[in-house]
């Protein structure tokens, strides 16, 4: 058994198949992948890694298995899945996941090919485990897959607390110990036991507060968009780097590749030195048409080219950032109420308010170098057909424009 001191859970005892997996190259690579990608450009202490998080997920999975009375090979599969659940992440975690998925057809939880051979497969076989069932758990399949990837998964319980701890914000603090203690299975569904509506609401509220403060902070979004554009350009111009290669890079390898390739060196240096683009447009959802919100990748690239042409700037200096309108998975968390299993959004009046808040927090961003913000902003209004009556926030205070009290750098 190996005991590891953790900043969130104190001492974590790693044994069995998890201990055998710990020092495999696939898991050790996670030491070089930041949990929050470019968020460290906003919160300097947010340098924690996917490796630390994987240990935390393993720890909470062990506690949940003990509480639920699950043991034997079934439990070992879950422990293996917990320690391996993030090995499919590319560099900078979620920051370029959309690009990697588009180019390779694989999301971060599609890891069957990664577990099929090498040291990981050897470690699994040595503990009488087959790779495919472990990969299925990581994808959230089956009853026990809900523990690893579901509405009440231990992944979410760890990252909210860990991200709050390392950024220094108080919003992600949840009672993860209570959450684990109150888990139960009813007819194959993982639910929170009777009397835990508020416990489920706390998970939802923590996620809702962390999103605008940390995960979607405007500087994090700008740096993420710049990184994504740079990685796209790298694949387009570096013949020796394939999408499969990009998927398996770590943060340092991608940073070096960006700065070492002529077509991406400028963006790579900007990211390395935090010389970030600024907001030319920051538009609310009500001022953006459905056609823009639902535009695919190629259409967005066309928008960027049209904006650059109209503003008479280099097309590489315009980034249009259209976030997806994602549903809050936590709203479908199931809770036992008066003996009935109910979804949280059927039981909690808080859900509707948080959904409305999420919609009001949505912003479309258009970014450009500081000296090109004004012409790009005007051009983006025209190309994207944006409303202008109080809808825009720009890094440059344009005459006659309403400027909100949102934080500017």
C-alpha positions as CSV (number, residue, x, y, z in Angstrom):
1,X,0.0,0.0,0.0
2,X,1.1,3.5,-0.8
3,X,0.0,6.5,1.3
4,X,-0.1,9.9,-0.4
5,X,-0.5,13.3,1.3
6,X,-3.2,15.3,-0.6
7,X,-4.0,19.0,-0.3
8,X,-7.8,18.3,-0.2
9,X,-8.4,14.8,1.3
10,X,-5.3,14.7,3.6
11,X,-3.9,11.1,3.4
12,X,-5.0,8.8,0.6
13,X,-4.2,5.1,0.8
14,X,-3.6,3.6,-2.6
15,X,-3.5,-0.1,-2.9
16,X,-4.5,-3.1,-5.1
17,X,-4.9,-2.4,-8.8
18,X,-4.8,1.4,-8.3
19,X,-1.3,1.2,-6.8
20,X,-0.2,-0.9,-9.8
21,X,-1.6,1.6,-12.2
22,X,-0.2,4.7,-10.4
23,X,3.3,4.6,-11.9
24,X,2.3,3.7,-15.5
25,X,3.2,6.2,-18.1
26,X,-0.5,6.8,-19.0
27,X,-1.2,7.9,-15.4
28,X,2.1,9.7,-14.8
29,X,1.4,11.9,-17.9
30,X,-1.4,13.5,-15.9
31,X,1.2,15.2,-13.7
32,X,1.9,17.3,-16.8
33,X,-1.7,18.2,-17.6
34,X,-3.3,21.1,-15.6
35,X,-6.7,20.4,-14.3
36,X,-8.0,23.9,-15.3
37,X,-5.9,24.6,-18.4
38,X,-5.4,28.3,-18.9
39,X,-7.4,29.3,-15.8
40,X,-4.0,29.7,-14.1
41,X,-3.7,32.9,-16.1
42,X,-6.5,34.3,-14.0
43,X,-5.9,32.4,-10.7
44,X,-2.1,31.9,-10.4
45,X,-2.4,29.2,-7.8
46,X,-4.6,27.0,-10.0
47,X,-1.7,24.8,-11.1
48,X,-3.1,21.6,-9.8
49,X,-3.0,18.7,-12.2
50,X,-5.2,15.9,-13.5
51,X,-3.0,13.5,-11.5
52,X,-4.0,15.0,-8.2
53,X,-7.6,15.1,-9.2
54,X,-7.4,11.4,-10.2
55,X,-6.1,10.5,-6.8
56,X,-9.0,12.4,-5.2
57,X,-11.6,10.7,-7.4
58,X,-10.0,7.3,-6.5
59,X,-10.3,8.2,-2.8
60,X,-13.9,9.2,-3.0
61,X,-14.7,6.1,-5.1
62,X,-13.2,3.9,-2.3
63,X,-15.4,5.7,0.3
64,X,-18.5,5.3,-1.8
65,X,-17.8,1.6,-2.5
66,X,-17.3,1.0,1.3
67,X,-20.5,2.8,2.1
68,X,-22.5,0.9,-0.6
69,X,-21.1,-2.4,0.5
70,X,-19.6,-3.2,-2.9
71,X,-16.4,-5.3,-2.9
72,X,-14.5,-7.9,-4.8
73,X,-13.7,-7.6,-8.6
74,X,-16.7,-5.2,-9.1
75,X,-15.1,-2.8,-6.6
76,X,-11.6,-3.2,-8.1
77,X,-13.0,-2.3,-11.6
78,X,-14.4,0.9,-10.2
79,X,-11.2,1.7,-8.4
80,X,-9.3,1.2,-11.6
81,X,-11.7,3.3,-13.5
82,X,-11.4,6.1,-10.9
83,X,-7.6,6.3,-11.2
84,X,-7.7,6.0,-15.0
85,X,-10.8,8.2,-15.7
86,X,-8.8,11.2,-17.0
87,X,-6.1,9.5,-19.1
88,X,-8.0,10.4,-22.2
89,X,-7.6,14.1,-21.7
90,X,-5.5,16.0,-24.2
91,X,-3.1,18.9,-23.2
92,X,-4.7,21.7,-21.2
93,X,-7.6,19.5,-20.3
94,X,-10.9,20.7,-21.7
95,X,-9.4,23.7,-23.4
96,X,-8.8,21.9,-26.7
97,X,-11.1,19.0,-26.2
98,X,-13.6,20.1,-28.9
99,X,-10.7,20.3,-31.4
100,X,-9.4,16.9,-30.5
101,X,-12.8,15.3,-30.6
102,X,-13.5,16.9,-34.0
103,X,-10.2,15.7,-35.5
104,X,-10.0,12.2,-33.9
105,X,-13.6,11.3,-33.2
106,X,-12.7,10.6,-29.5
107,X,-13.9,12.4,-26.4
108,X,-11.8,12.4,-23.2
109,X,-13.9,9.5,-21.8
110,X,-13.4,7.3,-24.8
111,X,-10.3,5.4,-23.6
112,X,-10.7,1.8,-24.7
113,X,-7.8,2.1,-27.2
114,X,-5.5,3.6,-24.5
115,X,-6.2,0.8,-22.0
116,X,-6.0,-2.1,-24.5
117,X,-2.2,-2.5,-24.3
118,X,1.1,-1.6,-22.6
119,X,1.7,-1.2,-18.9
120,X,-1.9,-0.4,-18.1
121,X,-3.3,-3.5,-19.6
122,X,-0.6,-5.5,-17.9
123,X,-1.5,-4.1,-14.5
124,X,-5.2,-4.7,-15.1
125,X,-4.6,-8.3,-16.2
126,X,-2.3,-8.9,-13.1
127,X,-5.4,-8.1,-11.0
128,X,-7.8,-10.3,-13.0
129,X,-9.4,-7.3,-14.7
130,X,-10.1,-6.8,-18.4
131,X,-9.5,-3.4,-20.0
132,X,-12.9,-3.1,-21.8
133,X,-15.2,-3.3,-18.8
134,X,-13.0,-0.6,-17.1
135,X,-13.2,1.6,-20.1
136,X,-17.0,1.2,-20.1
137,X,-17.1,2.4,-16.5
138,X,-15.1,5.5,-17.4
139,X,-17.7,6.2,-20.1
140,X,-20.4,6.0,-17.4
141,X,-21.9,2.7,-18.7
142,X,-23.7,0.3,-16.4
143,X,-24.9,0.7,-12.8
144,X,-21.5,1.3,-11.3
145,X,-20.5,3.6,-14.1
146,X,-22.8,6.2,-12.5
147,X,-20.2,6.5,-9.7
148,X,-17.5,7.5,-12.1
149,X,-19.4,9.5,-14.7
150,X,-23.0,10.5,-13.8
151,X,-25.0,13.2,-12.1
152,X,-23.8,12.1,-8.7
153,X,-20.3,11.0,-9.7
154,X,-17.2,11.3,-7.4
155,X,-15.4,13.1,-10.3
156,X,-17.7,16.1,-9.8
157,X,-17.4,15.9,-6.0
158,X,-13.6,16.1,-6.2
159,X,-13.1,18.7,-8.9
160,X,-15.5,21.3,-7.3
161,X,-13.7,21.1,-4.0
162,X,-10.2,20.9,-5.5
163,X,-10.8,23.7,-8.0
164,X,-12.2,26.0,-5.2
165,X,-9.2,25.1,-3.0
166,X,-6.6,25.9,-5.6
167,X,-8.2,29.0,-7.0
168,X,-8.9,30.4,-3.6
169,X,-12.6,31.0,-4.3
170,X,-15.2,29.8,-1.7
171,X,-18.0,28.9,-4.2
172,X,-17.1,25.2,-4.9
173,X,-17.1,24.2,-1.3
174,X,-19.5,21.3,-0.9
175,X,-20.0,18.6,1.8
176,X,-18.5,15.8,-0.3
177,X,-18.3,13.5,2.7
178,X,-22.1,13.8,3.3
179,X,-22.7,13.3,-0.4
180,X,-20.8,10.1,-0.4
181,X,-22.5,8.9,2.8
182,X,-26.0,9.5,1.4
183,X,-25.6,7.6,-1.9
184,X,-27.8,4.6,-2.5
185,X,-29.0,2.5,-5.4
186,X,-32.7,2.1,-6.1
187,X,-33.7,-0.1,-9.0
188,X,-30.2,0.4,-10.5
189,X,-30.3,4.2,-10.2
190,X,-27.8,6.0,-8.1
191,X,-29.7,8.5,-5.9
192,X,-29.3,10.5,-2.7
193,X,-31.2,9.0,0.2
194,X,-34.3,10.5,1.9
195,X,-33.9,14.1,3.3
196,X,-31.2,15.2,0.9
197,X,-32.8,17.7,-1.4
198,X,-30.7,20.5,0.0
199,X,-27.6,18.3,-0.3
200,X,-28.3,17.9,-4.0
201,X,-29.0,21.6,-4.3
202,X,-25.6,22.4,-2.8
203,X,-23.9,20.5,-5.6
204,X,-25.9,22.3,-8.2
205,X,-25.3,25.7,-6.6
206,X,-21.6,25.1,-6.3
207,X,-21.3,24.3,-10.0
208,X,-23.5,27.3,-10.9
209,X,-21.3,29.7,-8.9
210,X,-18.0,28.2,-10.1
211,X,-18.9,28.5,-13.8
212,X,-18.9,32.4,-14.2
213,X,-16.3,32.9,-11.5
214,X,-13.7,30.3,-12.6
215,X,-14.5,28.1,-15.5
216,X,-16.0,30.8,-17.8
217,X,-14.1,33.9,-16.5
218,X,-13.6,36.2,-19.5
219,X,-9.8,36.0,-19.3
220,X,-10.0,32.2,-19.1
221,X,-12.3,32.2,-22.2
222,X,-10.0,34.5,-24.1
223,X,-6.9,32.4,-23.4
224,X,-8.7,29.2,-24.1
225,X,-9.9,30.5,-27.5
226,X,-6.4,31.7,-28.4
227,X,-5.0,28.3,-27.4
228,X,-7.6,26.5,-29.5
229,X,-7.0,28.6,-32.5
230,X,-3.2,28.1,-32.2
231,X,-3.7,24.3,-31.9
232,X,-5.9,24.3,-35.0
233,X,-3.2,26.2,-36.9
234,X,-0.6,23.8,-35.6
235,X,-2.4,20.8,-37.1
236,X,-2.9,22.7,-40.4
237,X,0.7,23.7,-40.8
238,X,2.9,21.1,-39.0
239,X,3.0,18.0,-41.2
240,X,4.8,16.0,-38.5
241,X,2.0,16.5,-35.9
242,X,-1.2,14.5,-36.4
243,X,-4.4,14.8,-34.4
244,X,-3.5,11.6,-32.6
245,X,-0.2,13.1,-31.7
246,X,-1.9,16.2,-30.3
247,X,-4.3,14.1,-28.3
248,X,-1.4,12.5,-26.4
249,X,0.7,15.6,-25.8
250,X,1.0,17.1,-22.4
251,X,0.8,20.8,-21.7
252,X,4.6,21.4,-22.0
253,X,4.9,19.5,-25.3
254,X,2.1,21.6,-26.8
255,X,3.5,24.9,-25.6
256,X,6.9,24.0,-27.0
257,X,5.4,22.9,-30.4
258,X,3.4,26.1,-30.6
259,X,6.4,28.4,-30.0
260,X,8.6,26.3,-32.3
261,X,6.3,26.4,-35.3
262,X,6.4,29.5,-37.5
263,X,2.7,29.7,-38.1
264,X,1.8,29.5,-34.4
265,X,4.9,31.1,-32.7
266,X,3.2,34.5,-32.2
267,X,0.2,33.0,-30.5
268,X,2.4,30.6,-28.5
269,X,4.5,33.5,-27.2
270,X,1.4,35.6,-26.4
271,X,0.1,32.7,-24.3
272,X,3.4,32.1,-22.6
273,X,3.8,35.8,-21.7
274,X,0.1,36.5,-21.0
275,X,-0.2,39.0,-23.7
276,X,-3.8,38.2,-24.4
277,X,-6.3,39.5,-26.8
278,X,-9.0,41.8,-25.5
279,X,-12.8,41.8,-25.8
280,X,-14.1,43.6,-28.9
281,X,-17.6,42.3,-28.3
282,X,-19.2,40.8,-25.2
283,X,-22.9,40.2,-26.1
284,X,-25.8,38.9,-24.1
285,X,-27.8,35.9,-25.3
286,X,-30.9,38.0,-26.1
287,X,-28.9,40.1,-28.5
288,X,-27.5,37.2,-30.5
289,X,-29.5,35.4,-33.1
290,X,-30.1,31.6,-33.0
291,X,-28.3,31.3,-36.3
292,X,-25.1,32.6,-34.7
293,X,-25.5,30.6,-31.5
294,X,-26.1,27.4,-33.4
295,X,-23.3,28.0,-36.0
296,X,-20.9,25.1,-36.6
297,X,-17.1,25.4,-36.6
298,X,-16.7,26.1,-40.3
299,X,-19.4,28.9,-40.1
300,X,-17.6,30.5,-37.2
301,X,-14.4,30.5,-39.1
302,X,-16.2,32.2,-42.0
303,X,-17.5,34.8,-39.5
304,X,-13.9,35.5,-38.4
305,X,-12.7,35.9,-42.0
306,X,-15.6,38.3,-42.8
307,X,-15.0,40.4,-39.7
308,X,-11.3,40.6,-40.4
309,X,-11.9,41.7,-44.0
310,X,-14.4,44.3,-43.0
311,X,-12.1,45.6,-40.2
312,X,-9.1,45.4,-42.5
313,X,-7.0,43.4,-40.1
314,X,-5.1,40.1,-40.3
315,X,-7.7,37.3,-40.1
316,X,-5.5,35.4,-37.7
317,X,-6.1,38.3,-35.2
318,X,-9.9,37.7,-34.9
319,X,-11.4,35.1,-32.7
320,X,-15.2,34.5,-32.4
321,X,-16.1,32.6,-29.3
322,X,-19.6,31.2,-29.2
323,X,-20.2,29.1,-26.0
324,X,-22.6,26.2,-26.2
325,X,-25.9,26.5,-24.3
326,X,-25.2,23.5,-22.1
327,X,-27.7,22.0,-19.7
328,X,-26.8,21.7,-16.1
329,X,-26.5,17.9,-15.6
330,X,-26.9,18.3,-11.8
331,X,-30.5,19.3,-12.3
332,X,-31.3,15.7,-13.2
333,X,-29.8,14.4,-9.9
334,X,-32.2,11.9,-8.4
335,X,-33.3,12.2,-4.8
336,X,-35.4,10.0,-2.6
337,X,-38.5,12.0,-1.4
338,X,-41.2,10.4,0.6
339,X,-40.2,7.0,-0.7
340,X,-40.3,8.2,-4.4
341,X,-37.2,8.7,-6.6
342,X,-37.5,12.2,-8.1
343,X,-35.3,14.4,-10.3
344,X,-34.0,17.5,-8.6
345,X,-35.6,19.8,-11.2
346,X,-39.0,18.3,-10.3
347,X,-38.5,18.9,-6.6
348,X,-36.4,22.0,-6.2
349,X,-37.6,25.6,-6.9
350,X,-34.0,26.6,-7.0
351,X,-33.4,24.9,-10.3
352,X,-35.5,27.3,-12.4
353,X,-33.7,30.3,-10.9
354,X,-30.3,28.9,-11.6
355,X,-31.3,28.0,-15.2
356,X,-32.4,31.6,-15.7
357,X,-29.1,32.9,-14.1
358,X,-27.1,30.6,-16.5
359,X,-28.9,32.1,-19.5
360,X,-28.3,35.6,-18.2
361,X,-24.6,34.9,-17.7
362,X,-24.1,33.6,-21.3
363,X,-22.0,35.9,-23.4
364,X,-20.7,35.8,-27.0
365,X,-17.2,37.0,-27.3
366,X,-15.1,38.4,-30.1
367,X,-11.5,39.0,-29.3
368,X,-8.6,40.8,-31.0
369,X,-5.2,42.4,-30.1
370,X,-5.6,45.5,-28.0
371,X,-4.8,47.9,-30.9
372,X,-7.4,46.3,-33.2
373,X,-10.3,46.0,-30.7
374,X,-12.3,49.0,-32.0
375,X,-12.5,48.2,-35.7
376,X,-13.0,44.5,-35.0
377,X,-15.9,45.4,-32.6
378,X,-17.7,47.5,-35.2
379,X,-17.2,44.9,-37.9
380,X,-18.4,42.1,-35.7
381,X,-21.6,43.9,-34.9
382,X,-22.4,44.1,-38.6
383,X,-21.2,40.6,-39.6
384,X,-23.0,38.8,-36.7
385,X,-26.1,41.0,-36.9
386,X,-25.9,41.9,-33.2
387,X,-28.2,44.3,-31.5
388,X,-26.4,47.3,-30.1
389,X,-28.7,48.9,-27.5
390,X,-26.8,48.1,-24.4
391,X,-25.9,44.7,-25.6
392,X,-22.1,45.0,-26.0
393,X,-19.2,45.3,-23.6
394,X,-15.9,46.3,-25.2
395,X,-12.4,46.7,-23.8
396,X,-12.6,50.1,-25.5
397,X,-15.3,52.4,-24.3
398,X,-16.9,53.4,-27.6
399,X,-18.8,56.7,-27.7
400,X,-22.5,56.2,-27.3
401,X,-22.1,52.6,-26.1
402,X,-23.5,51.4,-22.8
403,X,-20.7,49.8,-20.7
404,X,-21.6,47.5,-17.8
405,X,-20.0,47.4,-14.5
406,X,-18.4,44.0,-15.3
407,X,-14.7,43.7,-14.3
408,X,-12.1,44.9,-16.9
409,X,-8.5,44.2,-16.8
